């Protein structure tokens, strides 16, 4: 009998469903988008019902692919967007139509209240929660308590994104170590919830679900889920993991010092290690890995690919160039004709503000050194180099803690550009590798979790063999030296943009 695996990647922009053979080969995938709501400043919400409908629609589309057989599906797992807070009552009924997602920062007062009782550095060094604190789950739940007391009084449990879908699939209320590590009350090295932090929040511990391994089979499909999805009830459901950790697994980050760069709308570099990378000043963000005994620690640029898309839209008016070609294809050609340094033009990509590794959260982007000779090609080249230089600057945080492997795996949409991969190789001083697993990294990680949990695979080493190397860009010594000098100028620009951002933020106009 042919056995297959379904992996779901429940992201910010939509849900992807992917069908995998037992061997790990991706047979088909489909994507269903959903909306993000912005009801107030700093409020970013999505509807859990939209997630479920997208999962159902994507599964149905996947099973309609020629060769896909519902009866062959043996197991499934989810990779889920982090830091979501879905309140359910004692009957499992959803208490809020739309819920704050990972990027929502409304809980500033609750964060301040918590840190009046808990030392902020001690909290970070315990949890590894290096995003802005307001993003983390516990503070959003405190916001429910303070602003929606009727809802809060009925809440029996608060679930994360993939855990809510798991509940719809199986009726089981559980989470895994990787997702729990983003709650704001998790002790990374204690491998469980931190009771003093729960007490400081003033919330009942019962709101937070029991933690099990990512690979644990938590049940099979309930009648309703099986009917809606078009799958047999016998499908095994693994607990799954948070998106950062599933992507780390799918990106071959399965051993000490393995590292990858994700070039999506936001861009980050993550390393796997037996000890979390913790620094109270620069605050890498850390999640427990879906692989037992490991952590994935990351540094980021909030608008890496997002900044490059902004350049595309500003210079080319959208995704299609005037000659009908894909705008990114034209941009790569123009950038390739511009020299290293883009005729002494710099770009800072902080269009979405600064991460914890930046000099200020209020830093904003800029082109610097622009003059009348600069062309569109120079602007594009400077954009590519600025994103690479910014990631190169934050990479040094990880290098200070973990000996990195000599090659950097590149995943995400931006990794498709050979020119950009060469720029990264020269900035990082590392071999930059592109494999057949590109934008499927998180899905592959979820599929691997399901396969190991259901006994189809004996371990995670299968993942390495699924990466067919398509291209390796090696650093060119002369280019490395040029980018080393450019980095000095970029760091000056970075500091000055942070100072300017602080000034503009407080200026009365």
VOPA-318789 format. One record per residue (C-alpha): residue number from 0; chain; y, x, z. Coordinates in steps of 0.1 Angstrom, whole numbers, plus 5000, padded with zeros to 4 digits. Layout:
<pts>
   n chain north east   up
 NUM     A     Y    X    Z
...
</pts>
This chain:
<pts>
   n chain north east   up
   0     A  5000 5000 5000
   1     A  5035 5013 4991
   2     A  5057 5012 5022
   3     A  5095 5013 5020
   4     A  5125 5017 5044
   5     A  5158 4999 5044
   6     A  5188 5018 5058
   7     A  5221 5001 5065
   8     A  5254 5019 5067
   9     A  5278 4996 5085
  10     A  5312 5013 5077
  11     A  5349 5005 5080
  12     A  5352 4993 5044
  13     A  5319 4975 5041
  14     A  5281 4975 5045
  15     A  5258 4996 5023
  16     A  5221 4988 5021
  17     A  5198 5014 5007
  18     A  5161 5012 4999
  19     A  5140 5043 5004
  20     A  5104 5052 4995
  21     A  5082 5064 5023
  22     A  5087 5099 5009
  23     A  5124 5096 5016
  24     A  5135 5092 4980
  25     A  5164 5068 4976
  26     A  5153 5040 4952
  27     A  5184 5018 4951
  28     A  5216 5010 4971
  29     A  5242 4983 4971
  30     A  5275 4978 4988
  31     A  5293 4947 5000
  32     A  5330 4951 5012
  33     A  5347 4932 5040
  34     A  5383 4930 5053
  35     A  5401 4946 5081
  36     A  5427 4925 5099
  37     A  5460 4938 5113
  38     A  5474 4910 5135
  39     A  5498 4933 5154
  40     A  5510 4968 5156
  41     A  5480 4991 5165
  42     A  5456 4962 5162
  43     A  5427 4967 5138
  44     A  5401 4940 5138
  45     A  5370 4929 5118
  46     A  5348 4899 5120
  47     A  5312 4905 5132
  48     A  5303 4875 5111
  49     A  5315 4894 5080
  50     A  5293 4923 5090
  51     A  5263 4900 5092
  52     A  5271 4882 5060
  53     A  5275 4916 5042
  54     A  5241 4928 5056
  55     A  5225 4896 5043
  56     A  5242 4898 5009
  57     A  5234 4935 5005
  58     A  5198 4931 5014
  59     A  5193 4902 4990
  60     A  5209 4923 4962
  61     A  5187 4952 4971
  62     A  5156 4931 4969
  63     A  5166 4918 4935
  64     A  5165 4954 4921
  65     A  5135 4958 4897
  66     A  5106 4973 4916
  67     A  5118 4963 4950
  68     A  5092 4942 4969
  69     A  5101 4925 5002
  70     A  5065 4927 5014
  71     A  5066 4965 5011
  72     A  5095 4970 5036
  73     A  5079 4985 5067
  74     A  5110 4994 5088
  75     A  5148 4995 5090
  76     A  5176 5010 5110
  77     A  5214 5010 5110
  78     A  5241 5036 5111
  79     A  5271 5018 5127
  80     A  5308 5024 5128
  81     A  5317 5036 5163
  82     A  5337 5023 5193
  83     A  5335 4985 5184
  84     A  5334 4960 5213
  85     A  5316 4927 5206
  86     A  5315 4903 5236
  87     A  5285 4880 5240
  88     A  5279 4853 5266
  89     A  5247 4848 5285
  90     A  5232 4828 5256
  91     A  5241 4855 5231
  92     A  5270 4835 5216
  93     A  5298 4855 5201
  94     A  5330 4851 5222
  95     A  5356 4864 5198
  96     A  5359 4857 5160
  97     A  5374 4891 5153
  98     A  5370 4922 5175
  99     A  5389 4956 5178
 100     A  5373 4983 5157
 101     A  5372 5021 5162
 102     A  5408 5027 5151
 103     A  5424 5000 5173
 104     A  5449 5015 5198
 105     A  5462 4984 5216
 106     A  5448 4994 5251
 107     A  5475 5018 5260
 108     A  5483 5002 5294
 109     A  5446 5000 5303
 110     A  5442 5037 5294
 111     A  5471 5046 5317
 112     A  5456 5026 5345
 113     A  5423 5044 5342
 114     A  5439 5078 5341
 115     A  5459 5070 5372
 116     A  5425 5072 5390
 117     A  5406 5097 5368
 118     A  5417 5132 5358
 119     A  5421 5131 5320
 120     A  5407 5166 5315
 121     A  5377 5159 5336
 122     A  5371 5127 5317
 123     A  5372 5145 5284
 124     A  5350 5174 5295
 125     A  5325 5148 5307
 126     A  5325 5124 5278
 127     A  5336 5146 5248
 128     A  5357 5117 5237
 129     A  5384 5135 5217
 130     A  5399 5107 5197
 131     A  5430 5092 5212
 132     A  5417 5077 5244
 133     A  5429 5041 5235
 134     A  5403 5040 5208
 135     A  5373 5042 5232
 136     A  5353 5011 5241
 137     A  5359 5009 5278
 138     A  5396 5006 5274
 139     A  5393 4978 5249
 140     A  5370 4959 5273
 141     A  5396 4964 5300
 142     A  5421 4949 5275
 143     A  5399 4918 5272
 144     A  5398 4915 5310
 145     A  5436 4917 5313
 146     A  5447 4897 5282
 147     A  5418 4872 5276
 148     A  5405 4864 5311
 149     A  5388 4832 5300
 150     A  5368 4852 5274
 151     A  5361 4880 5299
 152     A  5348 4856 5325
 153     A  5321 4844 5301
 154     A  5311 4878 5288
 155     A  5276 4889 5298
 156     A  5274 4920 5276
 157     A  5296 4940 5252
 158     A  5278 4955 5222
 159     A  5287 4981 5195
 160     A  5286 4973 5158
 161     A  5250 4982 5149
 162     A  5238 4969 5183
 163     A  5252 4935 5175
 164     A  5234 4935 5141
 165     A  5202 4946 5159
 166     A  5207 4916 5182
 167     A  5210 4893 5152
 168     A  5179 4910 5137
 169     A  5156 4910 5168
 170     A  5172 4892 5197
 171     A  5172 4924 5217
 172     A  5202 4937 5236
 173     A  5201 4975 5236
 174     A  5220 5006 5225
 175     A  5211 5042 5219
 176     A  5224 5075 5233
 177     A  5246 5083 5203
 178     A  5264 5050 5204
 179     A  5267 5050 5242
 180     A  5284 5084 5240
 181     A  5314 5067 5225
 182     A  5319 5042 5252
 183     A  5343 5063 5273
 184     A  5320 5061 5303
 185     A  5292 5083 5292
 186     A  5282 5117 5307
 187     A  5271 5138 5277
 188     A  5252 5164 5297
 189     A  5239 5138 5322
 190     A  5225 5117 5293
 191     A  5237 5083 5307
 192     A  5265 5062 5319
 193     A  5289 5078 5344
 194     A  5290 5055 5375
 195     A  5324 5069 5388
 196     A  5340 5062 5354
 197     A  5326 5026 5354
 198     A  5340 5021 5389
 199     A  5374 5035 5378
 200     A  5375 5010 5350
 201     A  5370 4981 5374
 202     A  5344 4966 5350
 203     A  5309 4955 5360
 204     A  5282 4979 5349
 205     A  5261 4950 5336
 206     A  5285 4947 5306
 207     A  5271 4979 5291
 208     A  5236 4976 5275
 209     A  5206 4997 5284
 210     A  5202 5029 5265
 211     A  5171 5038 5245
 212     A  5163 5066 5220
 213     A  5177 5060 5184
 214     A  5141 5061 5171
 215     A  5127 5034 5195
 216     A  5113 5004 5177
 217     A  5131 4976 5196
 218     A  5112 4948 5179
 219     A  5105 4931 5146
 220     A  5126 4905 5128
 221     A  5131 4871 5144
 222     A  5125 4840 5123
 223     A  5161 4834 5115
 224     A  5169 4870 5104
 225     A  5137 4872 5083
 226     A  5145 4840 5065
 227     A  5182 4849 5058
 228     A  5174 4885 5047
 229     A  5143 4875 5026
 230     A  5121 4900 5045
 231     A  5088 4895 5063
 232     A  5089 4891 5101
 233     A  5067 4922 5105
 234     A  5096 4946 5096
 235     A  5100 4972 5124
 236     A  5136 4976 5136
 237     A  5146 5010 5151
 238     A  5176 5012 5174
 239     A  5195 5034 5150
 240     A  5227 5054 5157
 241     A  5264 5058 5155
 242     A  5277 5067 5121
 243     A  5288 5102 5130
 244     A  5253 5111 5143
 245     A  5234 5094 5115
 246     A  5255 5113 5090
 247     A  5249 5146 5108
 248     A  5211 5140 5105
 249     A  5214 5130 5068
 250     A  5236 5160 5061
 251     A  5208 5184 5073
 252     A  5226 5191 5106
 253     A  5192 5193 5123
 254     A  5195 5227 5140
 255     A  5218 5250 5160
 256     A  5250 5259 5141
 257     A  5243 5238 5110
 258     A  5276 5225 5097
 259     A  5289 5201 5071
 260     A  5323 5188 5058
 261     A  5328 5151 5050
 262     A  5355 5145 5024
 263     A  5361 5108 5027
 264     A  5393 5088 5034
 265     A  5393 5107 5068
 266     A  5378 5141 5066
 267     A  5360 5161 5093
 268     A  5338 5191 5099
 269     A  5308 5187 5123
 270     A  5284 5211 5138
 271     A  5251 5205 5156
 272     A  5242 5224 5188
 273     A  5222 5221 5220
 274     A  5255 5221 5240
 275     A  5285 5200 5232
 276     A  5316 5218 5220
 277     A  5342 5209 5246
 278     A  5378 5222 5248
 279     A  5403 5203 5270
 280     A  5433 5214 5249
 281     A  5420 5210 5213
 282     A  5396 5182 5221
 283     A  5368 5182 5194
 284     A  5351 5148 5195
 285     A  5315 5148 5204
 286     A  5286 5123 5200
 287     A  5251 5126 5212
 288     A  5229 5133 5181
 289     A  5203 5109 5170
 290     A  5179 5139 5173
 291     A  5168 5144 5209
 292     A  5184 5173 5227
 293     A  5213 5179 5202
 294     A  5250 5170 5200
 295     A  5273 5167 5170
 296     A  5308 5180 5176
 297     A  5336 5175 5151
 298     A  5372 5183 5143
 299     A  5391 5162 5118
 300     A  5420 5154 5096
 301     A  5428 5117 5098
 302     A  5439 5113 5061
 303     A  5421 5140 5041
 304     A  5408 5120 5012
 305     A  5433 5094 5021
 306     A  5462 5118 5014
 307     A  5446 5129 4981
 308     A  5444 5092 4971
 309     A  5480 5088 4980
 310     A  5489 5116 4957
 311     A  5468 5099 4930
 312     A  5486 5066 4934
 313     A  5521 5081 4937
 314     A  5517 5104 4906
 315     A  5493 5084 4884
 316     A  5498 5048 4895
 317     A  5463 5042 4906
 318     A  5427 5049 4897
 319     A  5432 5050 4860
 320     A  5454 5075 4842
 321     A  5477 5066 4813
 322     A  5450 5078 4788
 323     A  5424 5055 4803
 324     A  5404 5082 4820
 325     A  5396 5083 4857
 326     A  5427 5096 4874
 327     A  5408 5120 4896
 328     A  5393 5136 4865
 329     A  5428 5142 4851
 330     A  5440 5155 4884
 331     A  5412 5181 4885
 332     A  5421 5193 4851
 333     A  5458 5196 4859
 334     A  5451 5214 4892
 335     A  5428 5239 4876
 336     A  5457 5250 4853
 337     A  5478 5257 4884
 338     A  5473 5291 4902
 339     A  5462 5296 4938
 340     A  5492 5287 4959
 341     A  5505 5262 4933
 342     A  5535 5285 4926
 343     A  5543 5288 4963
 344     A  5540 5250 4970
 345     A  5525 5238 5003
 346     A  5512 5204 5012
 347     A  5505 5191 5047
 348     A  5481 5162 5046
 349     A  5490 5145 5080
 350     A  5500 5112 5063
 351     A  5481 5093 5090
 352     A  5494 5114 5120
 353     A  5478 5142 5138
 354     A  5443 5144 5154
 355     A  5438 5161 5187
 356     A  5435 5194 5169
 357     A  5470 5191 5155
 358     A  5502 5202 5173
 359     A  5514 5166 5177
 360     A  5500 5132 5171
 361     A  5533 5123 5155
 362     A  5531 5150 5128
 363     A  5536 5136 5093
 364     A  5528 5150 5059
 365     A  5551 5169 5035
 366     A  5554 5190 5004
 367     A  5572 5222 5013
 368     A  5588 5248 4989
 369     A  5591 5224 4960
 370     A  5616 5233 4933
 371     A  5624 5224 4897
 372     A  5596 5244 4881
 373     A  5568 5225 4899
 374     A  5546 5202 4878
 375     A  5523 5174 4885
 376     A  5495 5199 4883
 377     A  5511 5220 4910
 378     A  5515 5190 4932
 379     A  5479 5181 4928
 380     A  5467 5217 4934
 381     A  5489 5219 4965
 382     A  5474 5187 4978
 383     A  5438 5200 4974
 384     A  5447 5233 4990
 385     A  5466 5217 5019
 386     A  5437 5195 5028
 387     A  5414 5225 5027
 388     A  5438 5247 5047
 389     A  5442 5220 5073
 390     A  5404 5217 5077
 391     A  5402 5255 5077
 392     A  5426 5256 5105
 393     A  5406 5231 5127
 394     A  5373 5248 5117
 395     A  5384 5277 5139
 396     A  5380 5255 5169
 397     A  5342 5251 5162
 398     A  5338 5288 5153
 399     A  5351 5297 5188
 400     A  5321 5280 5204
 401     A  5291 5279 5181
 402     A  5278 5306 5157
 403     A  5279 5287 5124
 404     A  5253 5290 5096
 405     A  5267 5309 5066
 406     A  5268 5278 5043
 407     A  5288 5246 5045
 408     A  5273 5214 5031
 409     A  5299 5192 5014
 410     A  5294 5154 5014
 411     A  5317 5125 5006
 412     A  5336 5115 4975
 413     A  5358 5146 4974
 414     A  5327 5169 4972
 415     A  5322 5159 4936
 416     A  5350 5182 4924
 417     A  5337 5217 4916
 418     A  5373 5230 4918
 419     A  5378 5216 4952
 420     A  5345 5230 4964
 421     A  5356 5264 4953
 422     A  5389 5261 4971
 423     A  5370 5252 5003
 424     A  5346 5281 4998
 425     A  5376 5305 4995
 426     A  5395 5289 5025
 427     A  5364 5288 5047
 428     A  5350 5321 5036
 429     A  5316 5303 5034
 430     A  5292 5292 5007
 431     A  5300 5256 4999
 432     A  5269 5237 4988
 433     A  5266 5203 4971
 434     A  5232 5186 4971
 435     A  5217 5154 4957
 436     A  5225 5137 4990
 437     A  5262 5131 4986
 438     A  5277 5098 4998
 439     A  5242 5087 5010
 440     A  5242 5111 5041
 441     A  5247 5083 5067
 442     A  5221 5061 5050
 443     A  5196 5089 5048
 444     A  5201 5096 5085
 445     A  5194 5059 5094
 446     A  5164 5059 5071
 447     A  5150 5090 5088
 448     A  5155 5074 5123
 449     A  5135 5044 5111
 450     A  5108 5065 5095
 451     A  5102 5086 5125
 452     A  5104 5056 5149
 453     A  5079 5036 5128
 454     A  5055 5066 5125
 455     A  5060 5071 5087
 456     A  5073 5106 5094
 457     A  5061 5130 5121
 458     A  5095 5146 5124
 459     A  5130 5150 5110
 460     A  5122 5182 5090
 461     A  5115 5159 5060
 462     A  5153 5156 5056
 463     A  5157 5192 5045
 464     A  5133 5187 5016
 465     A  5152 5157 5003
 466     A  5183 5178 4996
 467     A  5181 5192 4961
 468     A  5208 5218 4957
 469     A  5230 5210 4927
 470     A  5258 5237 4931
 471     A  5268 5265 4953
 472     A  5304 5278 4954
 473     A  5307 5313 4969
 474     A  5339 5327 4983
 475     A  5357 5351 4959
 476     A  5370 5380 4980
 477     A  5404 5382 4962
 478     A  5409 5344 4966
 479     A  5399 5346 5003
 480     A  5427 5371 5009
 481     A  5452 5349 4991
 482     A  5443 5319 5012
 483     A  5444 5340 5043
 484     A  5481 5347 5035
 485     A  5487 5311 5026
 486     A  5472 5300 5059
 487     A  5500 5319 5077
 488     A  5526 5299 5058
 489     A  5507 5267 5063
 490     A  5506 5271 5100
 491     A  5544 5275 5100
 492     A  5547 5243 5080
 493     A  5523 5226 5104
 494     A  5543 5235 5135
 495     A  5576 5226 5119
 496     A  5563 5192 5107
 497     A  5551 5185 5142
 498     A  5585 5193 5156
 499     A  5602 5171 5129
 500     A  5578 5143 5136
 501     A  5587 5143 5173
 502     A  5624 5143 5164
 503     A  5621 5114 5139
 504     A  5600 5094 5164
 505     A  5628 5093 5189
 506     A  5658 5092 5166
 507     A  5680 5061 5167
 508     A  5688 5049 5132
</pts>
